[in-house]
Amino acid sequence: MNKKLCMALASGLVLLSLNSAQALTVKGETTFSGVSTGTKTYVDYIYTDEGPILETTDAAFNFVKGTAAEYDTGSAWHYYYQVENPNDVDIVAFSLNVFPGTVLTAGWITAVNIDDAATFDHNGVAGDHEAAWVAGPTDPSDVLFNPSGIAPNISYDFDTPNNNLTINEYSTVLFISCDEPAGFKFSSMQNGESYNGLLPVPRNPVPEPISMVLLASSVLGIYLRKRIS
């Protein structure tokens, strides 16, 4: 069997395994560290390709991007986040660094808890930090979606007296839906101090320029080696 046929068969097996992959739901928590103080805040997350965990007919959804139809049936992947603040500071903003072209819908769900066993059930996660939460979920006062490539691309504003995330308070569930599986990028939250952490967000299906340059260089190198030999 020649080399080209072997490579073709191998590629076919890889594609077959990808197409037959089982559905995926991942639950986790990311620690956000303060740049100057070193204090910690947390974001619980879930991402899944098994369909929406909570549909728009079951709760009050607020869209800053996209529609209910795109969320309920038009997206292959759904991402959910909840900001949790155990510190005696006020979190006034939370920003997601995403590739805006991948996002079909984005927004928040009014007054829901990601730890609710009847819906998201983000419980039993290894290393999960939980506090004696003193209030129910807090909705953002405003959300901005930036379609350009300049980060941050989705910003949740909690900067009003009734919407600040103070000590032992947490946000409602914030969401993204799309057709792309997860990659990890830095996101942030602010209260004067900047907190940074890695979160799963939709992967960019288009190679970044530096990746394309490296790929082109590799192809050119292989071509020149064959010409020389």
SVG drawing of the C-alpha trace seen along z (x, -y; Angstrom):
<svg xmlns="http://www.w3.org/2000/svg" viewBox="-42 -53 61 55">
<polyline fill="none" stroke="black" stroke-width="0.4" points="0.0,0.0 1.6,-3.3 2.0,-6.3 -0.7,-8.5 -3.3,-5.7 -2.3,-5.2 -2.6,-8.9 -6.1,-9.0 -7.3,-6.1 -6.0,-7.7 -7.7,-11.0 -10.9,-9.2 -10.7,-7.4 -10.1,-10.7 -13.1,-12.3 -15.3,-9.3 -14.3,-9.4 -15.0,-13.1 -18.4,-12.7 -19.4,-9.9 -18.2,-11.6 -20.6,-11.5 -22.3,-14.7 -20.4,-16.7 -21.2,-18.7 -18.4,-20.2 -18.8,-21.9 -16.0,-23.8 -14.9,-26.9 -12.2,-29.4 -10.3,-31.5 -9.9,-35.1 -6.9,-36.7 -6.5,-40.4 -3.6,-42.0 -2.5,-44.2 -4.0,-42.6 -3.9,-38.9 -7.5,-38.4 -9.6,-35.8 -13.0,-35.8 -14.6,-33.0 -16.7,-32.2 -18.6,-29.0 -19.1,-27.8 -20.8,-25.1 -20.5,-24.4 -22.4,-21.8 -23.3,-20.5 -26.3,-18.6 -28.7,-21.6 -29.8,-24.4 -29.9,-23.5 -32.6,-26.1 -34.9,-27.1 -36.3,-30.6 -39.9,-29.3 -38.8,-28.3 -37.3,-31.6 -36.9,-35.3 -34.0,-35.7 -32.4,-39.0 -30.6,-39.1 -27.9,-41.6 -27.1,-39.5 -29.2,-37.1 -32.7,-35.7 -34.6,-33.1 -34.8,-30.8 -31.0,-31.0 -30.5,-30.1 -33.1,-27.4 -32.6,-25.5 -30.0,-27.4 -26.9,-26.8 -24.7,-23.7 -23.0,-24.8 -24.2,-26.7 -22.0,-28.4 -23.1,-29.5 -21.3,-31.6 -21.9,-32.9 -19.7,-35.4 -19.3,-34.8 -17.7,-37.4 -16.6,-36.2 -14.6,-39.5 -15.5,-42.7 -15.3,-44.6 -17.9,-45.6 -17.5,-43.9 -18.9,-46.5 -18.1,-44.8 -17.4,-41.4 -16.0,-41.1 -15.7,-38.1 -13.0,-38.0 -14.4,-36.2 -14.1,-36.0 -17.3,-38.0 -17.8,-36.4 -18.5,-33.0 -21.2,-34.3 -24.8,-33.7 -26.5,-34.8 -25.4,-36.4 -27.1,-37.9 -28.4,-36.9 -31.2,-35.0 -33.2,-36.9 -32.7,-35.8 -31.4,-32.2 -28.7,-30.3 -26.3,-28.0 -26.3,-25.8 -30.1,-25.2 -30.4,-21.4 -33.6,-21.5 -31.9,-23.4 -28.1,-23.9 -27.1,-21.8 -23.6,-23.0 -22.9,-21.0 -20.3,-18.5 -17.6,-20.2 -14.2,-19.3 -12.5,-22.3 -15.7,-24.4 -15.6,-27.4 -18.9,-28.2 -19.7,-30.8 -22.6,-31.6 -24.4,-33.6 -26.4,-36.4 -28.6,-37.3 -30.2,-35.9 -28.8,-36.2 -28.1,-39.7 -28.9,-40.8 -26.6,-43.1 -27.8,-46.7 -26.5,-46.7 -24.7,-44.5 -22.6,-45.6 -21.7,-43.3 -18.8,-44.6 -18.8,-43.1 -15.3,-44.3 -12.2,-42.2 -11.2,-44.6 -11.5,-43.0 -13.5,-42.8 -16.3,-41.8 -19.1,-41.1 -19.2,-43.4 -21.7,-42.9 -22.2,-46.1 -23.0,-45.8 -22.2,-49.4 -25.4,-50.6 -26.3,-50.7 -28.7,-47.8 -26.6,-45.7 -23.1,-45.8 -21.8,-42.3 -20.8,-42.9 -19.4,-40.4 -21.0,-36.9 -23.2,-38.0 -23.3,-36.4 -24.6,-37.2 -27.4,-35.6 -26.5,-33.1 -24.8,-34.8 -24.9,-33.0 -23.4,-32.6 -24.5,-30.2 -22.7,-29.4 -21.6,-26.6 -18.0,-26.4 -16.5,-24.1 -14.5,-25.6 -11.1,-27.2 -9.8,-29.1 -9.1,-32.8 -8.5,-35.4 -11.5,-37.4 -11.7,-40.0 -13.8,-41.6 -13.3,-45.1 -13.9,-47.1 -11.0,-49.5 -8.8,-46.4 -8.6,-44.1 -9.2,-40.4 -8.2,-38.0 -8.8,-34.4 -9.1,-31.9 -12.6,-30.9 -13.9,-28.5 -15.3,-30.5 -16.2,-29.6 -13.1,-28.7 -12.0,-30.8 -12.5,-28.6 -10.3,-30.9 -6.5,-30.6 -5.0,-33.7 -2.5,-35.5 0.6,-34.3 -0.6,-30.7 -1.2,-31.2 2.4,-32.6 3.9,-29.6 1.8,-27.2 2.9,-28.9 6.5,-28.8 6.3,-25.1 4.7,-24.3 7.4,-26.4 10.2,-24.6 8.9,-21.2 8.6,-22.2 12.2,-23.6 13.5,-20.4 11.8,-18.3 13.2,-20.5 16.7,-20.3 16.6,-16.6"/>
</svg>
